[in-house]
Amino acid sequence: MKNKIRALREQFGFTQQDLAEKVHVSRQTIISLENGKYNPSITLAHSISKTFKMTIEEIFIFEEEL
Protein backbone atom coordinates (compact mmCIF):
# COMPACT_ATOMS: atom_id res chain seq x y z
CA MET A 1 0.00 0.00 0.00
CA LYS A 2 1.42 3.36 -0.98
CA ASN A 3 1.31 6.25 1.46
CA LYS A 4 2.36 9.85 2.02
CA ILE A 5 3.97 9.31 5.42
CA ARG A 6 7.52 10.37 4.49
CA ALA A 7 6.37 13.60 2.82
CA LEU A 8 4.01 14.46 5.68
CA ARG A 9 6.62 13.61 8.31
CA GLU A 10 9.12 15.92 6.63
CA GLN A 11 6.48 18.65 6.16
CA PHE A 12 5.70 18.52 9.89
CA GLY A 13 9.42 18.50 10.77
CA PHE A 14 9.32 15.07 12.45
CA THR A 15 12.14 12.57 12.40
CA GLN A 16 11.26 8.92 12.00
CA GLN A 17 11.87 8.53 15.72
CA ASP A 18 9.59 11.48 16.54
CA LEU A 19 6.73 9.96 14.57
CA ALA A 20 7.36 6.50 16.02
CA GLU A 21 7.09 7.89 19.55
CA LYS A 22 3.91 9.82 18.72
CA VAL A 23 2.13 6.72 17.38
CA HIS A 24 3.74 4.26 19.85
CA VAL A 25 5.65 2.03 17.42
CA SER A 26 9.32 1.42 16.67
CA ARG A 27 11.36 3.50 14.25
CA GLN A 28 11.73 0.32 12.17
CA THR A 29 7.95 0.22 11.74
CA ILE A 30 7.98 3.79 10.40
CA ILE A 31 10.81 2.88 8.01
CA SER A 32 8.85 -0.14 6.76
CA LEU A 33 5.70 1.96 6.30
CA GLU A 34 7.57 4.64 4.38
CA ASN A 35 9.11 2.03 2.11
CA GLY A 36 5.75 0.37 1.46
CA LYS A 37 6.90 -2.91 3.00
CA TYR A 38 4.34 -2.95 5.79
CA ASN A 39 0.60 -2.30 5.82
CA PRO A 40 -0.52 -0.75 9.09
CA SER A 41 -3.28 -2.04 11.31
CA ILE A 42 -6.39 0.12 11.33
CA THR A 43 -5.39 1.28 14.82
CA LEU A 44 -1.97 2.42 13.63
CA ALA A 45 -3.42 4.05 10.50
CA HIS A 46 -5.86 5.93 12.74
CA SER A 47 -3.05 7.10 15.06
CA ILE A 48 -1.01 8.32 12.10
CA SER A 49 -4.00 10.14 10.61
CA LYS A 50 -4.73 11.86 13.94
CA THR A 51 -1.08 12.90 14.25
CA PHE A 52 -1.20 14.59 10.84
CA LYS A 53 -4.80 15.83 11.31
CA MET A 54 -5.88 14.12 8.09
CA THR A 55 -8.13 11.24 7.12
CA ILE A 56 -6.72 7.76 6.61
CA GLU A 57 -7.72 7.99 2.94
CA GLU A 58 -5.65 11.17 2.50
CA ILE A 59 -2.52 9.40 3.76
CA PHE A 60 -2.85 5.84 2.50
CA ILE A 61 -3.46 4.96 -1.15
CA PHE A 62 -5.19 1.61 -1.44
CA GLU A 63 -4.41 -0.20 -4.68
CA GLU A 64 -6.79 -3.01 -5.50
CA GLU A 65 -5.28 -6.10 -6.98
CA LEU A 66 -6.87 -6.91 -10.31
mmCIF file of the C-alpha atoms, coordinates in Angstrom:
data_MODEL
# 
_entry.id   MODEL 
# 
loop_
_atom_site.group_PDB 
_atom_site.id 
_atom_site.type_symbol 
_atom_site.label_atom_id 
_atom_site.label_alt_id 
_atom_site.label_comp_id 
_atom_site.label_asym_id 
_atom_site.label_entity_id 
_atom_site.label_seq_id 
_atom_site.pdbx_PDB_ins_code 
_atom_site.Cartn_x 
_atom_site.Cartn_y 
_atom_site.Cartn_z 
_atom_site.occupancy 
_atom_site.B_iso_or_equiv 
_atom_site.pdbx_formal_charge 
_atom_site.auth_seq_id 
_atom_site.auth_comp_id 
_atom_site.auth_asym_id 
_atom_site.auth_atom_id 
_atom_site.pdbx_PDB_model_num 
ATOM 1  C CA . MET A 1 1  ? 0.000  0.000  0.000   1.00 0.00 ? 1  MET A CA 1 
ATOM 2  C CA . LYS A 1 2  ? 1.415  3.362  -0.976  1.00 0.00 ? 2  LYS A CA 1 
ATOM 3  C CA . ASN A 1 3  ? 1.305  6.250  1.461   1.00 0.00 ? 3  ASN A CA 1 
ATOM 4  C CA . LYS A 1 4  ? 2.363  9.847  2.018   1.00 0.00 ? 4  LYS A CA 1 
ATOM 5  C CA . ILE A 1 5  ? 3.973  9.309  5.417   1.00 0.00 ? 5  ILE A CA 1 
ATOM 6  C CA . ARG A 1 6  ? 7.516  10.374 4.493   1.00 0.00 ? 6  ARG A CA 1 
ATOM 7  C CA . ALA A 1 7  ? 6.369  13.601 2.816   1.00 0.00 ? 7  ALA A CA 1 
ATOM 8  C CA . LEU A 1 8  ? 4.013  14.457 5.683   1.00 0.00 ? 8  LEU A CA 1 
ATOM 9  C CA . ARG A 1 9  ? 6.617  13.614 8.315   1.00 0.00 ? 9  ARG A CA 1 
ATOM 10 C CA . GLU A 1 10 ? 9.117  15.923 6.634   1.00 0.00 ? 10 GLU A CA 1 
ATOM 11 C CA . GLN A 1 11 ? 6.485  18.646 6.165   1.00 0.00 ? 11 GLN A CA 1 
ATOM 12 C CA . PHE A 1 12 ? 5.698  18.518 9.891   1.00 0.00 ? 12 PHE A CA 1 
ATOM 13 C CA . GLY A 1 13 ? 9.416  18.496 10.767  1.00 0.00 ? 13 GLY A CA 1 
ATOM 14 C CA . PHE A 1 14 ? 9.319  15.070 12.446  1.00 0.00 ? 14 PHE A CA 1 
ATOM 15 C CA . THR A 1 15 ? 12.143 12.570 12.395  1.00 0.00 ? 15 THR A CA 1 
ATOM 16 C CA . GLN A 1 16 ? 11.262 8.917  11.996  1.00 0.00 ? 16 GLN A CA 1 
ATOM 17 C CA . GLN A 1 17 ? 11.871 8.526  15.722  1.00 0.00 ? 17 GLN A CA 1 
ATOM 18 C CA . ASP A 1 18 ? 9.586  11.475 16.541  1.00 0.00 ? 18 ASP A CA 1 
ATOM 19 C CA . LEU A 1 19 ? 6.729  9.957  14.566  1.00 0.00 ? 19 LEU A CA 1 
ATOM 20 C CA . ALA A 1 20 ? 7.362  6.504  16.018  1.00 0.00 ? 20 ALA A CA 1 
ATOM 21 C CA . GLU A 1 21 ? 7.087  7.895  19.547  1.00 0.00 ? 21 GLU A CA 1 
ATOM 22 C CA . LYS A 1 22 ? 3.909  9.824  18.725  1.00 0.00 ? 22 LYS A CA 1 
ATOM 23 C CA . VAL A 1 23 ? 2.132  6.719  17.382  1.00 0.00 ? 23 VAL A CA 1 
ATOM 24 C CA . HIS A 1 24 ? 3.739  4.258  19.846  1.00 0.00 ? 24 HIS A CA 1 
ATOM 25 C CA . VAL A 1 25 ? 5.651  2.031  17.424  1.00 0.00 ? 25 VAL A CA 1 
ATOM 26 C CA . SER A 1 26 ? 9.324  1.421  16.670  1.00 0.00 ? 26 SER A CA 1 
ATOM 27 C CA . ARG A 1 27 ? 11.357 3.499  14.251  1.00 0.00 ? 27 ARG A CA 1 
ATOM 28 C CA . GLN A 1 28 ? 11.733 0.320  12.168  1.00 0.00 ? 28 GLN A CA 1 
ATOM 29 C CA . THR A 1 29 ? 7.947  0.224  11.738  1.00 0.00 ? 29 THR A CA 1 
ATOM 30 C CA . ILE A 1 30 ? 7.980  3.789  10.403  1.00 0.00 ? 30 ILE A CA 1 
ATOM 31 C CA . ILE A 1 31 ? 10.810 2.885  8.009   1.00 0.00 ? 31 ILE A CA 1 
ATOM 32 C CA . SER A 1 32 ? 8.847  -0.143 6.756   1.00 0.00 ? 32 SER A CA 1 
ATOM 33 C CA . LEU A 1 33 ? 5.705  1.955  6.304   1.00 0.00 ? 33 LEU A CA 1 
ATOM 34 C CA . GLU A 1 34 ? 7.566  4.644  4.383   1.00 0.00 ? 34 GLU A CA 1 
ATOM 35 C CA . ASN A 1 35 ? 9.114  2.026  2.109   1.00 0.00 ? 35 ASN A CA 1 
ATOM 36 C CA . GLY A 1 36 ? 5.750  0.373  1.461   1.00 0.00 ? 36 GLY A CA 1 
ATOM 37 C CA . LYS A 1 37 ? 6.901  -2.914 2.995   1.00 0.00 ? 37 LYS A CA 1 
ATOM 38 C CA . TYR A 1 38 ? 4.338  -2.946 5.791   1.00 0.00 ? 38 TYR A CA 1 
ATOM 39 C CA . ASN A 1 39 ? 0.605  -2.299 5.822   1.00 0.00 ? 39 ASN A CA 1 
ATOM 40 C CA . PRO A 1 40 ? -0.523 -0.751 9.095   1.00 0.00 ? 40 PRO A CA 1 
ATOM 41 C CA . SER A 1 41 ? -3.285 -2.038 11.306  1.00 0.00 ? 41 SER A CA 1 
ATOM 42 C CA . ILE A 1 42 ? -6.393 0.120  11.335  1.00 0.00 ? 42 ILE A CA 1 
ATOM 43 C CA . THR A 1 43 ? -5.395 1.281  14.822  1.00 0.00 ? 43 THR A CA 1 
ATOM 44 C CA . LEU A 1 44 ? -1.970 2.422  13.630  1.00 0.00 ? 44 LEU A CA 1 
ATOM 45 C CA . ALA A 1 45 ? -3.422 4.047  10.502  1.00 0.00 ? 45 ALA A CA 1 
ATOM 46 C CA . HIS A 1 46 ? -5.863 5.933  12.741  1.00 0.00 ? 46 HIS A CA 1 
ATOM 47 C CA . SER A 1 47 ? -3.052 7.097  15.060  1.00 0.00 ? 47 SER A CA 1 
ATOM 48 C CA . ILE A 1 48 ? -1.014 8.325  12.105  1.00 0.00 ? 48 ILE A CA 1 
ATOM 49 C CA . SER A 1 49 ? -3.999 10.142 10.606  1.00 0.00 ? 49 SER A CA 1 
ATOM 50 C CA . LYS A 1 50 ? -4.725 11.857 13.939  1.00 0.00 ? 50 LYS A CA 1 
ATOM 51 C CA . THR A 1 51 ? -1.077 12.901 14.254  1.00 0.00 ? 51 THR A CA 1 
ATOM 52 C CA . PHE A 1 52 ? -1.199 14.586 10.844  1.00 0.00 ? 52 PHE A CA 1 
ATOM 53 C CA . LYS A 1 53 ? -4.803 15.834 11.308  1.00 0.00 ? 53 LYS A CA 1 
ATOM 54 C CA . MET A 1 54 ? -5.881 14.119 8.092   1.00 0.00 ? 54 MET A CA 1 
ATOM 55 C CA . THR A 1 55 ? -8.126 11.241 7.123   1.00 0.00 ? 55 THR A CA 1 
ATOM 56 C CA . ILE A 1 56 ? -6.722 7.759  6.605   1.00 0.00 ? 56 ILE A CA 1 
ATOM 57 C CA . GLU A 1 57 ? -7.723 7.991  2.939   1.00 0.00 ? 57 GLU A CA 1 
ATOM 58 C CA . GLU A 1 58 ? -5.647 11.169 2.499   1.00 0.00 ? 58 GLU A CA 1 
ATOM 59 C CA . ILE A 1 59 ? -2.517 9.400  3.758   1.00 0.00 ? 59 ILE A CA 1 
ATOM 60 C CA . PHE A 1 60 ? -2.846 5.837  2.505   1.00 0.00 ? 60 PHE A CA 1 
ATOM 61 C CA . ILE A 1 61 ? -3.464 4.956  -1.146  1.00 0.00 ? 61 ILE A CA 1 
ATOM 62 C CA . PHE A 1 62 ? -5.187 1.607  -1.441  1.00 0.00 ? 62 PHE A CA 1 
ATOM 63 C CA . GLU A 1 63 ? -4.410 -0.196 -4.680  1.00 0.00 ? 63 GLU A CA 1 
ATOM 64 C CA . GLU A 1 64 ? -6.789 -3.014 -5.504  1.00 0.00 ? 64 GLU A CA 1 
ATOM 65 C CA . GLU A 1 65 ? -5.277 -6.099 -6.978  1.00 0.00 ? 65 GLU A CA 1 
ATOM 66 C CA . LEU A 1 66 ? -6.868 -6.913 -10.311 1.00 0.00 ? 66 LEU A CA 1 
# 
